């Protein structure tokens, strides 16, 4: 995506809900993440170069705001928009235990999924503005009625969410093309690279040219 010149990245993902008010078919645009992944590569750096991106605000606020406005401008039945929330990213592929689900709720988690980290970290290192459209399919296993949820119901919600997501992303892309929002993410590496440029191995420079070329 970086080689194609991508500057704005919207991720659409199916999630379980950790809060009663975030109902199946609702849309959440998270502003925070909790990373519970363990076995995934989450950085482009290493191999002779050290870089520490700022990640206190892991979502681009400008892009998230544009995404929320795109959702609000559409008439989507049975959908409530939640403009903020915390996305818990678990390792998978198994779902949570009930004890884990209860723990994530105690941490203030809003939704839970398996995909958005390290996406958000890699996007920030690649200086792309990143936001998530989280589509609730069902409640996570903490919910007392969780066991009554069927695979057919989840798939039905998933397909319904997919249609809504397509409409939202089309609207958002048009708005981005008309008025690209400024984003701090586009300069994320400016003060993040700690290794002196002349100390970075040539092979590493070559492999990271797409990320580093404007700083070399």
Order of alpha helices (4+ residues) and beta strands (2+ residues): beta-beta-beta-alpha-beta-beta-alpha-beta-alpha-beta-alpha-alpha-alpha
